[in-house]
Amino acid sequence: MMITALVPFKPLSEAKSRLASILSPADRRALALAMLDDVLTALARSQRIARVIVTASDHAAQALVQSRDLEFLPDNAGSLNGALQQAIASIDAPTTLMILHADLPLIEEDDIDEFVVQMPQNGLILATSQDGGTTAAVCAVPQRMQWSFGEQSMQRHVAAARALDIPVLAINEGPITFDIDRPVDLFRLLNNPGGRQTGRLLARMNIRPQTDITPS
């Protein structure tokens, strides 16, 4: 089973706004691009991904995607879910689709391949973030789903799949569930930043944890 991967990328002007207390706008933009780069590396090395499409509105993201000879779709919708629906409508059906967020700094190709093969037959598999969001999905019938990413989106996606009688499985462990949205996420990453673009960037930033940041 070979799969098309779709990576939505938010505008850099909105990048990681919840990290504003510890990172400057320039650092947040650099972090967002570094994580995108690492996600694209993992996808390129995956044995299950045949095609990679990134939808974004920024020239910097477009330049990164095109430097890797990957497909770029301009985001004209103005919202993540709108951009996804627009992109999915442009993909030839039927296509099994992976939606993978761009802020998963520890994800490797083996994580992607393992996730893909767990998808129920003709169904949907979801990866859950700590705040109840959805970091990744693989769906055999993506055009049937109403995608609704954001906080607590896991519950919405599971309910939508069940309403359509689409078999659904959710997981909540592993690098594919670890996204960077809050300061506590970034501090967790600093304990094991990895050696790719994101890890090297964080080493240069020399970030120090704040004593008043606690997990939520």
Stockholm file with secondary structure:
# STOCKHOLM 1.0

chainA/1-216         MMITALVPFKPLSEAKSRLASILSPADRRALALAMLDDVLTALARSQRIARVIVTASDHAAQALVQSRDLEFLPDNAGSLNGALQQAIASIDAPTTLMILHADLPLIEEDDIDEFVVQMPQNGLILATSQDGGTTAAVCAVPQRMQWSFGEQSMQRHVAAARALDIPVLAINEGPITFDIDRPVDLFRLLNNPGGRQTGRLLARMNIRPQTDITPS
#=GR chainA/1-216 SS CCEEEEEECCCGGGTTGGGTTTSCHHHHHHHHHHHHHHHHHHHHHCSSEEEEEEEESCHHHHHHHHHTTCEEEECCSSSHHHHHHHHHHHSCSSCCEEEECSCCTTCCHHHHHHHHHTSCTTSEEEEECTTSCEEEEEESCTTTSCCCCSTTHHHHHHHHHHHTTCCEEEECCSGGGCCCCSHHHHHHHHHSCCSSHHHHHHHHHTCCCCTTCCCC
#=GC SS_cons         CCEEEEEECCCGGGTTGGGTTTSCHHHHHHHHHHHHHHHHHHHHHCSSEEEEEEEESCHHHHHHHHHTTCEEEECCSSSHHHHHHHHHHHSCSSCCEEEECSCCTTCCHHHHHHHHHTSCTTSEEEEECTTSCEEEEEESCTTTSCCCCSTTHHHHHHHHHHHTTCCEEEECCSGGGCCCCSHHHHHHHHHSCCSSHHHHHHHHHTCCCCTTCCCC
//
